[in-house]
Amino acid sequence: MAEATEEKKADADSKRVHTYPLIRHSDMNDEMKTEAMELCVTACEKFATNNENAAKMIKDTMDKKFGASWHAVVGEGYGFEITHEVKNLLYMFFGGNMAIIVWKCS
């Protein structure tokens, strides 16, 4: 009986949806990281059904705030290998499986 209860609890934990932003990796300073994270959350909430528009909003806003050559990818189930400028990378999750990576490369 105890094993069945533990298995159900483990299943529930593995299927838990995280509705808060979860930063997986970042080398940005704290101020830039906070602004970028809030921008990503806003874009994903505004364009919940269109990842392309969310990525465009993130890229355009980052270009205006922090200078040109920002790139953004928004989606689920992708891998990546990138070259980026030091102190200009944010990789995070939002709303469960939605992954967002933002980086600057000139």
mmCIF file of the C-alpha atoms, coordinates in Angstrom:
data_MODEL
# 
_entry.id   MODEL 
# 
loop_
_atom_site.group_PDB 
_atom_site.id 
_atom_site.type_symbol 
_atom_site.label_atom_id 
_atom_site.label_alt_id 
_atom_site.label_comp_id 
_atom_site.label_asym_id 
_atom_site.label_entity_id 
_atom_site.label_seq_id 
_atom_site.pdbx_PDB_ins_code 
_atom_site.Cartn_x 
_atom_site.Cartn_y 
_atom_site.Cartn_z 
_atom_site.occupancy 
_atom_site.B_iso_or_equiv 
_atom_site.pdbx_formal_charge 
_atom_site.auth_seq_id 
_atom_site.auth_comp_id 
_atom_site.auth_asym_id 
_atom_site.auth_atom_id 
_atom_site.pdbx_PDB_model_num 
ATOM 1   C CA . MET A 1 1   ? 0.000  0.000  0.000   1.00 0.00 ? 1   MET A CA 1 
ATOM 2   C CA . ALA A 1 2   ? 2.735  2.468  0.919   1.00 0.00 ? 2   ALA A CA 1 
ATOM 3   C CA . GLU A 1 3   ? 4.554  1.809  -2.370  1.00 0.00 ? 3   GLU A CA 1 
ATOM 4   C CA . ALA A 1 4   ? 1.432  2.579  -4.442  1.00 0.00 ? 4   ALA A CA 1 
ATOM 5   C CA . THR A 1 5   ? 0.955  5.874  -2.617  1.00 0.00 ? 5   THR A CA 1 
ATOM 6   C CA . GLU A 1 6   ? 4.602  6.819  -3.170  1.00 0.00 ? 6   GLU A CA 1 
ATOM 7   C CA . GLU A 1 7   ? 4.330  5.974  -6.895  1.00 0.00 ? 7   GLU A CA 1 
ATOM 8   C CA . LYS A 1 8   ? 1.231  8.175  -7.285  1.00 0.00 ? 8   LYS A CA 1 
ATOM 9   C CA . LYS A 1 9   ? 3.009  11.038 -5.518  1.00 0.00 ? 9   LYS A CA 1 
ATOM 10  C CA . ALA A 1 10  ? 6.070  10.628 -7.779  1.00 0.00 ? 10  ALA A CA 1 
ATOM 11  C CA . ASP A 1 11  ? 3.819  10.682 -10.883 1.00 0.00 ? 11  ASP A CA 1 
ATOM 12  C CA . ALA A 1 12  ? 2.078  13.834 -9.669  1.00 0.00 ? 12  ALA A CA 1 
ATOM 13  C CA . ASP A 1 13  ? 5.437  15.543 -9.051  1.00 0.00 ? 13  ASP A CA 1 
ATOM 14  C CA . SER A 1 14  ? 6.744  14.634 -12.511 1.00 0.00 ? 14  SER A CA 1 
ATOM 15  C CA . LYS A 1 15  ? 3.621  16.045 -14.200 1.00 0.00 ? 15  LYS A CA 1 
ATOM 16  C CA . ARG A 1 16  ? 3.510  19.274 -12.199 1.00 0.00 ? 16  ARG A CA 1 
ATOM 17  C CA . VAL A 1 17  ? 3.251  22.335 -14.428 1.00 0.00 ? 17  VAL A CA 1 
ATOM 18  C CA . HIS A 1 18  ? 5.418  25.262 -13.399 1.00 0.00 ? 18  HIS A CA 1 
ATOM 19  C CA . THR A 1 19  ? 3.570  28.517 -13.992 1.00 0.00 ? 19  THR A CA 1 
ATOM 20  C CA . TYR A 1 20  ? 6.424  30.683 -12.757 1.00 0.00 ? 20  TYR A CA 1 
ATOM 21  C CA . PRO A 1 21  ? 9.521  31.620 -14.775 1.00 0.00 ? 21  PRO A CA 1 
ATOM 22  C CA . LEU A 1 22  ? 12.368 29.191 -14.162 1.00 0.00 ? 22  LEU A CA 1 
ATOM 23  C CA . ILE A 1 23  ? 15.811 30.428 -15.212 1.00 0.00 ? 23  ILE A CA 1 
ATOM 24  C CA . ARG A 1 24  ? 17.873 27.480 -16.382 1.00 0.00 ? 24  ARG A CA 1 
ATOM 25  C CA . HIS A 1 25  ? 21.031 29.434 -17.233 1.00 0.00 ? 25  HIS A CA 1 
ATOM 26  C CA . SER A 1 26  ? 22.031 33.064 -17.478 1.00 0.00 ? 26  SER A CA 1 
ATOM 27  C CA . ASP A 1 27  ? 25.256 35.033 -17.467 1.00 0.00 ? 27  ASP A CA 1 
ATOM 28  C CA . MET A 1 28  ? 23.483 38.436 -17.584 1.00 0.00 ? 28  MET A CA 1 
ATOM 29  C CA . ASN A 1 29  ? 23.827 40.947 -14.765 1.00 0.00 ? 29  ASN A CA 1 
ATOM 30  C CA . ASP A 1 30  ? 20.865 40.944 -12.372 1.00 0.00 ? 30  ASP A CA 1 
ATOM 31  C CA . GLU A 1 31  ? 19.195 44.061 -13.768 1.00 0.00 ? 31  GLU A CA 1 
ATOM 32  C CA . MET A 1 32  ? 19.308 42.879 -17.392 1.00 0.00 ? 32  MET A CA 1 
ATOM 33  C CA . LYS A 1 33  ? 18.254 39.358 -16.376 1.00 0.00 ? 33  LYS A CA 1 
ATOM 34  C CA . THR A 1 34  ? 15.193 40.654 -14.524 1.00 0.00 ? 34  THR A CA 1 
ATOM 35  C CA . GLU A 1 35  ? 14.153 42.888 -17.436 1.00 0.00 ? 35  GLU A CA 1 
ATOM 36  C CA . ALA A 1 36  ? 14.651 40.098 -19.982 1.00 0.00 ? 36  ALA A CA 1 
ATOM 37  C CA . MET A 1 37  ? 12.767 37.568 -17.843 1.00 0.00 ? 37  MET A CA 1 
ATOM 38  C CA . GLU A 1 38  ? 9.811  39.925 -17.357 1.00 0.00 ? 38  GLU A CA 1 
ATOM 39  C CA . LEU A 1 39  ? 9.788  40.680 -21.097 1.00 0.00 ? 39  LEU A CA 1 
ATOM 40  C CA . CYS A 1 40  ? 9.756  36.952 -21.941 1.00 0.00 ? 40  CYS A CA 1 
ATOM 41  C CA . VAL A 1 41  ? 6.862  36.309 -19.547 1.00 0.00 ? 41  VAL A CA 1 
ATOM 42  C CA . THR A 1 42  ? 4.893  39.248 -20.983 1.00 0.00 ? 42  THR A CA 1 
ATOM 43  C CA . ALA A 1 43  ? 5.502  38.119 -24.582 1.00 0.00 ? 43  ALA A CA 1 
ATOM 44  C CA . CYS A 1 44  ? 4.521  34.506 -23.860 1.00 0.00 ? 44  CYS A CA 1 
ATOM 45  C CA . GLU A 1 45  ? 1.340  35.584 -22.079 1.00 0.00 ? 45  GLU A CA 1 
ATOM 46  C CA . LYS A 1 46  ? 0.410  38.087 -24.803 1.00 0.00 ? 46  LYS A CA 1 
ATOM 47  C CA . PHE A 1 47  ? 1.075  35.646 -27.667 1.00 0.00 ? 47  PHE A CA 1 
ATOM 48  C CA . ALA A 1 48  ? 0.172  32.381 -25.930 1.00 0.00 ? 48  ALA A CA 1 
ATOM 49  C CA . THR A 1 49  ? -0.807 30.709 -29.212 1.00 0.00 ? 49  THR A CA 1 
ATOM 50  C CA . ASN A 1 50  ? 1.873  32.202 -31.478 1.00 0.00 ? 50  ASN A CA 1 
ATOM 51  C CA . ASN A 1 51  ? 5.498  31.539 -30.501 1.00 0.00 ? 51  ASN A CA 1 
ATOM 52  C CA . GLU A 1 52  ? 6.789  33.354 -33.585 1.00 0.00 ? 52  GLU A CA 1 
ATOM 53  C CA . ASN A 1 53  ? 5.170  36.649 -32.534 1.00 0.00 ? 53  ASN A CA 1 
ATOM 54  C CA . ALA A 1 54  ? 6.400  36.187 -28.951 1.00 0.00 ? 54  ALA A CA 1 
ATOM 55  C CA . ALA A 1 55  ? 9.977  35.711 -30.203 1.00 0.00 ? 55  ALA A CA 1 
ATOM 56  C CA . LYS A 1 56  ? 9.663  38.771 -32.468 1.00 0.00 ? 56  LYS A CA 1 
ATOM 57  C CA . MET A 1 57  ? 8.413  40.916 -29.578 1.00 0.00 ? 57  MET A CA 1 
ATOM 58  C CA . ILE A 1 58  ? 11.307 39.744 -27.363 1.00 0.00 ? 58  ILE A CA 1 
ATOM 59  C CA . LYS A 1 59  ? 13.909 40.359 -30.078 1.00 0.00 ? 59  LYS A CA 1 
ATOM 60  C CA . ASP A 1 60  ? 12.595 43.805 -31.058 1.00 0.00 ? 60  ASP A CA 1 
ATOM 61  C CA . THR A 1 61  ? 12.350 44.999 -27.447 1.00 0.00 ? 61  THR A CA 1 
ATOM 62  C CA . MET A 1 62  ? 15.823 43.718 -26.525 1.00 0.00 ? 62  MET A CA 1 
ATOM 63  C CA . ASP A 1 63  ? 17.271 45.417 -29.644 1.00 0.00 ? 63  ASP A CA 1 
ATOM 64  C CA . LYS A 1 64  ? 15.735 48.749 -28.575 1.00 0.00 ? 64  LYS A CA 1 
ATOM 65  C CA . LYS A 1 65  ? 16.766 48.494 -24.901 1.00 0.00 ? 65  LYS A CA 1 
ATOM 66  C CA . PHE A 1 66  ? 20.234 46.932 -25.152 1.00 0.00 ? 66  PHE A CA 1 
ATOM 67  C CA . GLY A 1 67  ? 21.454 47.553 -28.714 1.00 0.00 ? 67  GLY A CA 1 
ATOM 68  C CA . ALA A 1 68  ? 21.210 45.512 -31.898 1.00 0.00 ? 68  ALA A CA 1 
ATOM 69  C CA . SER A 1 69  ? 21.790 41.856 -32.762 1.00 0.00 ? 69  SER A CA 1 
ATOM 70  C CA . TRP A 1 70  ? 19.605 40.065 -30.204 1.00 0.00 ? 70  TRP A CA 1 
ATOM 71  C CA . HIS A 1 71  ? 18.099 36.683 -31.095 1.00 0.00 ? 71  HIS A CA 1 
ATOM 72  C CA . ALA A 1 72  ? 15.195 34.831 -29.481 1.00 0.00 ? 72  ALA A CA 1 
ATOM 73  C CA . VAL A 1 73  ? 13.752 31.324 -29.751 1.00 0.00 ? 73  VAL A CA 1 
ATOM 74  C CA . VAL A 1 74  ? 10.442 30.418 -28.107 1.00 0.00 ? 74  VAL A CA 1 
ATOM 75  C CA . GLY A 1 75  ? 8.992  26.905 -28.197 1.00 0.00 ? 75  GLY A CA 1 
ATOM 76  C CA . GLU A 1 76  ? 8.915  23.364 -26.874 1.00 0.00 ? 76  GLU A CA 1 
ATOM 77  C CA . GLY A 1 77  ? 11.221 20.432 -27.512 1.00 0.00 ? 77  GLY A CA 1 
ATOM 78  C CA . TYR A 1 78  ? 14.264 21.899 -29.226 1.00 0.00 ? 78  TYR A CA 1 
ATOM 79  C CA . GLY A 1 79  ? 17.999 21.689 -28.739 1.00 0.00 ? 79  GLY A CA 1 
ATOM 80  C CA . PHE A 1 80  ? 20.516 24.392 -29.486 1.00 0.00 ? 80  PHE A CA 1 
ATOM 81  C CA . GLU A 1 81  ? 24.191 25.207 -29.677 1.00 0.00 ? 81  GLU A CA 1 
ATOM 82  C CA . ILE A 1 82  ? 24.969 28.906 -30.000 1.00 0.00 ? 82  ILE A CA 1 
ATOM 83  C CA . THR A 1 83  ? 27.791 31.410 -29.862 1.00 0.00 ? 83  THR A CA 1 
ATOM 84  C CA . HIS A 1 84  ? 26.958 34.520 -27.861 1.00 0.00 ? 84  HIS A CA 1 
ATOM 85  C CA . GLU A 1 85  ? 28.557 37.600 -26.392 1.00 0.00 ? 85  GLU A CA 1 
ATOM 86  C CA . VAL A 1 86  ? 29.635 37.226 -22.761 1.00 0.00 ? 86  VAL A CA 1 
ATOM 87  C CA . LYS A 1 87  ? 27.035 38.489 -20.240 1.00 0.00 ? 87  LYS A CA 1 
ATOM 88  C CA . ASN A 1 88  ? 24.263 38.376 -22.871 1.00 0.00 ? 88  ASN A CA 1 
ATOM 89  C CA . LEU A 1 89  ? 22.510 34.993 -22.543 1.00 0.00 ? 89  LEU A CA 1 
ATOM 90  C CA . LEU A 1 90  ? 19.246 33.945 -20.885 1.00 0.00 ? 90  LEU A CA 1 
ATOM 91  C CA . TYR A 1 91  ? 17.763 30.439 -21.071 1.00 0.00 ? 91  TYR A CA 1 
ATOM 92  C CA . MET A 1 92  ? 14.523 29.937 -19.165 1.00 0.00 ? 92  MET A CA 1 
ATOM 93  C CA . PHE A 1 93  ? 11.290 27.979 -18.966 1.00 0.00 ? 93  PHE A CA 1 
ATOM 94  C CA . PHE A 1 94  ? 7.811  29.396 -18.488 1.00 0.00 ? 94  PHE A CA 1 
ATOM 95  C CA . GLY A 1 95  ? 4.355  27.858 -18.226 1.00 0.00 ? 95  GLY A CA 1 
ATOM 96  C CA . GLY A 1 96  ? 5.557  24.282 -17.964 1.00 0.00 ? 96  GLY A CA 1 
ATOM 97  C CA . ASN A 1 97  ? 7.328  23.171 -21.148 1.00 0.00 ? 97  ASN A CA 1 
ATOM 98  C CA . MET A 1 98  ? 7.741  26.514 -22.910 1.00 0.00 ? 98  MET A CA 1 
ATOM 99  C CA . ALA A 1 99  ? 11.450 27.225 -23.318 1.00 0.00 ? 99  ALA A CA 1 
ATOM 100 C CA . ILE A 1 100 ? 12.866 30.639 -24.199 1.00 0.00 ? 100 ILE A CA 1 
ATOM 101 C CA . ILE A 1 101 ? 16.435 31.444 -25.119 1.00 0.00 ? 101 ILE A CA 1 
ATOM 102 C CA . VAL A 1 102 ? 17.595 35.011 -25.691 1.00 0.00 ? 102 VAL A CA 1 
ATOM 103 C CA . TRP A 1 103 ? 21.143 35.912 -26.675 1.00 0.00 ? 103 TRP A CA 1 
ATOM 104 C CA . LYS A 1 104 ? 23.169 38.665 -28.267 1.00 0.00 ? 104 LYS A CA 1 
ATOM 105 C CA . CYS A 1 105 ? 25.589 37.969 -31.082 1.00 0.00 ? 105 CYS A CA 1 
ATOM 106 C CA . SER A 1 106 ? 27.105 40.648 -33.302 1.00 0.00 ? 106 SER A CA 1 
# 
